[in-house]
Amino acid sequence: VIGTEKLPLTVDEVDTPAVLVDRKKLVANLRQVDEIAKSHNADLRPHAKTHKSRALTRLQLERGAVGITVAKLDEAGALSDSCRDIFLAYPITSDLKALRAMDYAADFDLTVAVDTVEGAEALSRAAKKKGLISQVLIEVDCGLRRCGIDPEDTEDFTRRLIALGAIEVVGVFSHAGHAYGALSSDELREIARCEIESVTVAADKARKAGADIRVLSVGSTPTILANLDELDNVTELRPGNYVFKDRTQVELGVATLEECALTVLTTVVSTVGGNAVIDSGSKTLGLDRGAHGNNATDGYGLIESRGMIVDRLSEEHGVISGGAPRLRAGERLRIVPNHACVVTNLTDAMYLVDGDEVVSRLEVDVRGGGR
Ligand SMILES: Cc1ncc(COP(=O)(O)O)c(C=O)c1O
């Protein structure tokens, strides 16, 4: 039971499957984005969905992050004892959630995403009930076609929000998740440019409607790592995956395998029939073949030391087809997963390691936490 086990001293003593985080690589990844933020005079508000960890939240804040971004109220609640300034980058449309959000807003700084009048109405109702003003960021779409209004519509939308009486529009944000589908670095840079442009346009329009816009927020890991000069025009960066990186970032060309801080330690459990079978299946590695439904990656993880791919998963089994002659039962391997954010959500805790030494256990404090 990972919660009560004695901390292993070395990686050899760690039972599998286990999620390892390499301390030096983690720190290098943090430093890289800290420097990008500094060089553009932008605040860093990392997305904590990647690690769901109080300890890593604290580390990001100690290094200068102004707060964190979360996707769910569960994450906001659980991480609020580490961070008192949280942006919920996810729309709320029910009274149930709006009231919960306003309970949180009475306790710590909580800003909420809005892209529908119905959502804003729910927030305004809840805020009035609690005697608060709900601070919101308007989400604008820059091409992902998930959430977010057309930036051109921001002026009228802002007016409608202000008219509700208990909403303060403090900023605008966008998320270029479609960057994960970019086929070239030129295309990626163009998407990063559009992300910045969309919040710049939206901020101008919201100001015309009378809002005091302080926050122009952008972010996905690939668009931040593109490090465009135009980032000077925004006030805030919201990357999440950058702390760990993964095969998806490598395939996209914005990271190297050596930079991937998170790996899955696994054991070969069978070699009959020519395949090598490992003890990490979909309940450890996840089924993602890329982010946002992009199936850009082959297989479910890379065993870098052998140049082999986990090409088939059941829940508790991973299959390396034809792997048996080269791998023996009992052998331990490290896998670079396709999507690190999903892997953390599937484990209770990770191990922070420095070479072969286990430094500490990193609890995944909001595992699941989907509300
Ligand atoms: C709204 C929003 N902001 C920021 C991020 C962080 O993106 P990434 O994990 O690519 O850094 C995400 C991730 O999905 C997101 O949905």
The ligand as an SDF file (V2000), in Angstrom:
LIG
                    3D

 16 16  0  0  0  0  0  0  0  0999 V2000
   -7.4360   25.7770  -20.3150 C   0  0  0  0  0  0  0  0  0  0  0  0
   -6.0850   25.1550  -20.2750 C   0  0  0  0  0  0  0  0  0  0  0  0
   -5.0160   25.9150  -19.9770 N   0  0  0  0  0  0  0  0  0  0  0  0
   -3.7610   25.4010  -19.9210 C   0  0  0  0  0  0  0  0  0  0  0  0
   -3.5280   24.0600  -20.1820 C   0  0  0  0  0  0  0  0  0  0  0  0
   -2.1270   23.5200  -20.1160 C   0  0  0  0  0  0  0  0  0  0  0  0
   -1.7540   22.9390  -21.3310 O   0  0  0  0  0  0  0  0  0  0  0  0
   -0.4780   21.9880  -21.4340 P   0  0  0  0  0  0  0  0  0  0  0  0
   -0.7360   20.7970  -20.5990 O   0  0  0  0  0  0  0  0  0  0  0  0
   -0.3010   21.7280  -22.8700 O   0  0  0  0  0  0  0  0  0  0  0  0
    0.6780   22.7600  -20.8980 O   0  0  0  0  0  0  0  0  0  0  0  0
   -4.6220   23.2220  -20.4970 C   0  0  0  0  0  0  0  0  0  0  0  0
   -4.4270   21.8000  -20.7770 C   0  0  0  0  0  0  0  0  0  0  0  0
   -5.2330   21.1040  -21.3190 O   0  0  0  0  0  0  0  0  0  0  0  0
   -5.9240   23.7780  -20.5330 C   0  0  0  0  0  0  0  0  0  0  0  0
   -7.0060   23.0290  -20.8290 O   0  0  0  0  0  0  0  0  0  0  0  0
  1  2  1  0
  2  3  1  0
  2 15  2  0
  3  4  2  0
  4  5  1  0
  5  6  1  0
  5 12  2  0
  6  7  1  0
  7  8  1  0
  8  9  2  0
  8 10  1  0
  8 11  1  0
 12 13  1  0
 12 15  1  0
 13 14  2  0
 15 16  1  0
M  END
$$$$
